[in-house]
Amino acid sequence: MTKSSTHRSQLSPPGKHQLAFMIWLCVFPTLTAINLTFSDWLRPLSPVLRTFVLATIAVPIVIYGLMPFLQRLRAHLYSRASGWCPMMRVVREARASSGRLRWTSPFNPCGASREVA
């Protein structure tokens, strides 16, 4: 197993606020682009039919195209962030194994001198 695949398997799913932000980051530009691209064609449709067409086009783009990209980007950013501070890797490993960790060292350059849950 490579280092990146090991790290990727340890990455926890995004929290509800982070996931909401990721979804918004995908949905808003997608709907804006679809509205601008198909505005002349969508204008005569009823609001319900217009919403159906937008959702039918946008949902597959977001779910199969943009969200996997954002999840890979998130994993990449987390792996880069873990490389700058070796102590954070220890925190992550301890969190994965026991769920809680209490640092007792008075000197901690990474700022993890509190209980981490």
ChimeraX commands (.cxc) that place a marker at each C-alpha (Angstrom):
marker #1 position 0.00,0.00,0.00 radius 0.5
marker #1 position 1.43,3.39,-0.92 radius 0.5
marker #1 position 1.69,6.32,1.44 radius 0.5
marker #1 position -1.02,8.30,-0.33 radius 0.5
marker #1 position -3.50,5.41,-0.38 radius 0.5
marker #1 position -2.80,4.72,3.32 radius 0.5
marker #1 position -3.37,8.35,4.19 radius 0.5
marker #1 position -6.45,8.56,1.99 radius 0.5
marker #1 position -8.02,5.58,3.77 radius 0.5
marker #1 position -7.46,7.31,7.15 radius 0.5
marker #1 position -9.15,10.54,6.11 radius 0.5
marker #1 position -12.49,10.89,7.84 radius 0.5
marker #1 position -15.54,12.01,5.90 radius 0.5
marker #1 position -16.21,15.74,5.88 radius 0.5
marker #1 position -18.29,17.24,8.67 radius 0.5
marker #1 position -21.78,18.48,7.93 radius 0.5
marker #1 position -20.70,22.12,7.52 radius 0.5
marker #1 position -17.74,21.22,5.34 radius 0.5
marker #1 position -19.95,18.95,3.22 radius 0.5
marker #1 position -22.59,21.68,2.90 radius 0.5
marker #1 position -19.90,24.10,1.73 radius 0.5
marker #1 position -18.53,21.56,-0.77 radius 0.5
marker #1 position -22.01,20.92,-2.17 radius 0.5
marker #1 position -22.75,24.65,-2.42 radius 0.5
marker #1 position -19.37,25.14,-4.13 radius 0.5
marker #1 position -20.47,22.65,-6.79 radius 0.5
marker #1 position -24.17,23.46,-7.13 radius 0.5
marker #1 position -24.11,27.25,-7.39 radius 0.5
marker #1 position -21.64,27.55,-10.32 radius 0.5
marker #1 position -23.25,24.59,-12.09 radius 0.5
marker #1 position -26.75,26.06,-11.89 radius 0.5
marker #1 position -25.44,29.48,-12.90 radius 0.5
marker #1 position -23.67,28.03,-15.95 radius 0.5
marker #1 position -26.71,25.99,-16.97 radius 0.5
marker #1 position -29.03,28.99,-16.56 radius 0.5
marker #1 position -26.76,31.20,-18.64 radius 0.5
marker #1 position -26.22,28.55,-21.31 radius 0.5
marker #1 position -29.85,27.48,-21.73 radius 0.5
marker #1 position -31.65,30.68,-20.69 radius 0.5
marker #1 position -33.33,31.24,-24.07 radius 0.5
marker #1 position -34.55,27.65,-24.18 radius 0.5
marker #1 position -35.69,27.59,-20.51 radius 0.5
marker #1 position -37.51,30.95,-20.51 radius 0.5
marker #1 position -40.82,29.75,-22.02 radius 0.5
marker #1 position -41.05,26.72,-19.71 radius 0.5
marker #1 position -43.15,26.69,-16.56 radius 0.5
marker #1 position -41.20,27.06,-13.29 radius 0.5
marker #1 position -41.76,23.41,-12.34 radius 0.5
marker #1 position -40.60,22.10,-15.72 radius 0.5
marker #1 position -37.65,24.53,-15.69 radius 0.5
marker #1 position -36.62,23.27,-12.24 radius 0.5
marker #1 position -36.94,19.66,-13.41 radius 0.5
marker #1 position -34.71,20.30,-16.44 radius 0.5
marker #1 position -32.11,22.15,-14.33 radius 0.5
marker #1 position -32.04,19.40,-11.70 radius 0.5
marker #1 position -31.84,16.67,-14.35 radius 0.5
marker #1 position -28.78,18.32,-15.89 radius 0.5
marker #1 position -27.11,19.62,-12.71 radius 0.5
marker #1 position -27.34,16.61,-10.37 radius 0.5
marker #1 position -25.24,14.20,-12.50 radius 0.5
marker #1 position -22.68,16.94,-13.17 radius 0.5
marker #1 position -22.34,17.67,-9.45 radius 0.5
marker #1 position -22.44,14.08,-8.17 radius 0.5
marker #1 position -20.32,12.34,-10.80 radius 0.5
marker #1 position -18.11,15.19,-11.98 radius 0.5
marker #1 position -17.52,17.89,-9.40 radius 0.5
marker #1 position -17.90,16.21,-6.00 radius 0.5
marker #1 position -15.30,13.48,-6.66 radius 0.5
marker #1 position -12.90,16.21,-7.78 radius 0.5
marker #1 position -13.54,18.23,-4.60 radius 0.5
marker #1 position -13.12,15.12,-2.44 radius 0.5
marker #1 position -9.75,14.37,-4.09 radius 0.5
marker #1 position -8.76,18.01,-3.63 radius 0.5
marker #1 position -9.75,17.84,0.04 radius 0.5
marker #1 position -7.69,14.66,0.53 radius 0.5
marker #1 position -4.74,16.30,-1.22 radius 0.5
marker #1 position -4.99,19.41,0.96 radius 0.5
marker #1 position -5.24,17.33,4.13 radius 0.5
marker #1 position -2.23,15.24,3.12 radius 0.5
marker #1 position -0.22,18.39,2.42 radius 0.5
marker #1 position -1.28,19.90,5.72 radius 0.5
marker #1 position -0.19,16.78,7.62 radius 0.5
marker #1 position 3.27,16.97,6.11 radius 0.5
marker #1 position 4.19,20.32,7.64 radius 0.5
marker #1 position 3.80,19.21,11.24 radius 0.5
marker #1 position 4.80,15.70,12.35 radius 0.5
marker #1 position 2.90,16.09,15.62 radius 0.5
marker #1 position -0.40,16.43,13.76 radius 0.5
marker #1 position 0.21,13.01,12.22 radius 0.5
marker #1 position 0.55,11.63,15.76 radius 0.5
marker #1 position -2.69,13.34,16.74 radius 0.5
marker #1 position -4.50,11.85,13.74 radius 0.5
marker #1 position -3.14,8.34,14.44 radius 0.5
marker #1 position -4.06,8.55,18.13 radius 0.5
marker #1 position -7.51,9.84,17.25 radius 0.5
marker #1 position -8.02,6.92,14.87 radius 0.5
marker #1 position -6.86,4.31,17.39 radius 0.5
marker #1 position -8.31,5.47,20.70 radius 0.5
marker #1 position -10.59,8.37,19.90 radius 0.5
marker #1 position -9.06,10.70,22.53 radius 0.5
marker #1 position -5.62,12.07,23.20 radius 0.5
marker #1 position -4.21,14.27,25.92 radius 0.5
marker #1 position -0.90,16.03,25.33 radius 0.5
marker #1 position 1.24,16.47,28.44 radius 0.5
marker #1 position 4.28,18.06,26.84 radius 0.5
marker #1 position 4.61,21.77,27.69 radius 0.5
marker #1 position 6.37,22.39,24.36 radius 0.5
marker #1 position 4.29,21.63,21.33 radius 0.5
marker #1 position 5.06,23.61,18.15 radius 0.5
marker #1 position 1.80,22.50,16.51 radius 0.5
marker #1 position -0.58,23.82,19.13 radius 0.5
marker #1 position -2.06,20.42,20.10 radius 0.5
marker #1 position -1.50,20.89,23.84 radius 0.5
marker #1 position -5.14,20.29,24.70 radius 0.5
marker #1 position -7.38,17.26,24.73 radius 0.5
marker #1 position -8.25,16.22,21.19 radius 0.5
marker #1 position -11.49,14.32,20.67 radius 0.5
marker link #1:1,2 radius 0.2
marker link #1:2,3 radius 0.2
marker link #1:3,4 radius 0.2
marker link #1:4,5 radius 0.2
marker link #1:5,6 radius 0.2
marker link #1:6,7 radius 0.2
marker link #1:7,8 radius 0.2
marker link #1:8,9 radius 0.2
marker link #1:9,10 radius 0.2
marker link #1:10,11 radius 0.2
marker link #1:11,12 radius 0.2
marker link #1:12,13 radius 0.2
marker link #1:13,14 radius 0.2
marker link #1:14,15 radius 0.2
marker link #1:15,16 radius 0.2
marker link #1:16,17 radius 0.2
marker link #1:17,18 radius 0.2
marker link #1:18,19 radius 0.2
marker link #1:19,20 radius 0.2
marker link #1:20,21 radius 0.2
marker link #1:21,22 radius 0.2
marker link #1:22,23 radius 0.2
marker link #1:23,24 radius 0.2
marker link #1:24,25 radius 0.2
marker link #1:25,26 radius 0.2
marker link #1:26,27 radius 0.2
marker link #1:27,28 radius 0.2
marker link #1:28,29 radius 0.2
marker link #1:29,30 radius 0.2
marker link #1:30,31 radius 0.2
marker link #1:31,32 radius 0.2
marker link #1:32,33 radius 0.2
marker link #1:33,34 radius 0.2
marker link #1:34,35 radius 0.2
marker link #1:35,36 radius 0.2
marker link #1:36,37 radius 0.2
marker link #1:37,38 radius 0.2
marker link #1:38,39 radius 0.2
marker link #1:39,40 radius 0.2
marker link #1:40,41 radius 0.2
marker link #1:41,42 radius 0.2
marker link #1:42,43 radius 0.2
marker link #1:43,44 radius 0.2
marker link #1:44,45 radius 0.2
marker link #1:45,46 radius 0.2
marker link #1:46,47 radius 0.2
marker link #1:47,48 radius 0.2
marker link #1:48,49 radius 0.2
marker link #1:49,50 radius 0.2
marker link #1:50,51 radius 0.2
marker link #1:51,52 radius 0.2
marker link #1:52,53 radius 0.2
marker link #1:53,54 radius 0.2
marker link #1:54,55 radius 0.2
marker link #1:55,56 radius 0.2
marker link #1:56,57 radius 0.2
marker link #1:57,58 radius 0.2
marker link #1:58,59 radius 0.2
marker link #1:59,60 radius 0.2
marker link #1:60,61 radius 0.2
marker link #1:61,62 radius 0.2
marker link #1:62,63 radius 0.2
marker link #1:63,64 radius 0.2
marker link #1:64,65 radius 0.2
marker link #1:65,66 radius 0.2
marker link #1:66,67 radius 0.2
marker link #1:67,68 radius 0.2
marker link #1:68,69 radius 0.2
marker link #1:69,70 radius 0.2
marker link #1:70,71 radius 0.2
marker link #1:71,72 radius 0.2
marker link #1:72,73 radius 0.2
marker link #1:73,74 radius 0.2
marker link #1:74,75 radius 0.2
marker link #1:75,76 radius 0.2
marker link #1:76,77 radius 0.2
marker link #1:77,78 radius 0.2
marker link #1:78,79 radius 0.2
marker link #1:79,80 radius 0.2
marker link #1:80,81 radius 0.2
marker link #1:81,82 radius 0.2
marker link #1:82,83 radius 0.2
marker link #1:83,84 radius 0.2
marker link #1:84,85 radius 0.2
marker link #1:85,86 radius 0.2
marker link #1:86,87 radius 0.2
marker link #1:87,88 radius 0.2
marker link #1:88,89 radius 0.2
marker link #1:89,90 radius 0.2
marker link #1:90,91 radius 0.2
marker link #1:91,92 radius 0.2
marker link #1:92,93 radius 0.2
marker link #1:93,94 radius 0.2
marker link #1:94,95 radius 0.2
marker link #1:95,96 radius 0.2
marker link #1:96,97 radius 0.2
marker link #1:97,98 radius 0.2
marker link #1:98,99 radius 0.2
marker link #1:99,100 radius 0.2
marker link #1:100,101 radius 0.2
marker link #1:101,102 radius 0.2
marker link #1:102,103 radius 0.2
marker link #1:103,104 radius 0.2
marker link #1:104,105 radius 0.2
marker link #1:105,106 radius 0.2
marker link #1:106,107 radius 0.2
marker link #1:107,108 radius 0.2
marker link #1:108,109 radius 0.2
marker link #1:109,110 radius 0.2
marker link #1:110,111 radius 0.2
marker link #1:111,112 radius 0.2
marker link #1:112,113 radius 0.2
marker link #1:113,114 radius 0.2
marker link #1:114,115 radius 0.2
marker link #1:115,116 radius 0.2
marker link #1:116,117 radius 0.2
view
